[in-house]
Amino acid sequence: MRVALAMLCIGAVVFLLRVLAAFVKEAMRLPAGVVQVHFAKFNPSRRRGKLIEMRTEVERPSTPYSTDERIAL
């Protein structure tokens, strides 16, 4: 049991060292201040669509819904 636990710990340490080395290599490659950030402009429309009710039951409702009603969930 101790051998298996030791091998698992050694494997985890090797994996984390590889990840750390990749992060350091990536950080050394990009010079500071060159990274550009782009923001998307969000323009929500003023007119909202209709809400759709999704039922999880298999049964059909006893009264049919009209198409012009809004349902608040």
Stockholm file with secondary structure:
# STOCKHOLM 1.0

chainA/1-73         MRVALAMLCIGAVVFLLRVLAAFVKEAMRLPAGVVQVHFAKFNPSRRRGKLIEMRTEVERPSTPYSTDERIAL
#=GR chainA/1-73 SS CHHHHHHHHHHHHHHHHHHHHHHHHHHHHSCTTCCCCCCCCCCCCSSCCCCCCCCCSSSCCSSCCCTTCCCCC
#=GC SS_cons        CHHHHHHHHHHHHHHHHHHHHHHHHHHHHSCTTCCCCCCCCCCCCSSCCCCCCCCCSSSCCSSCCCTTCCCCC
//
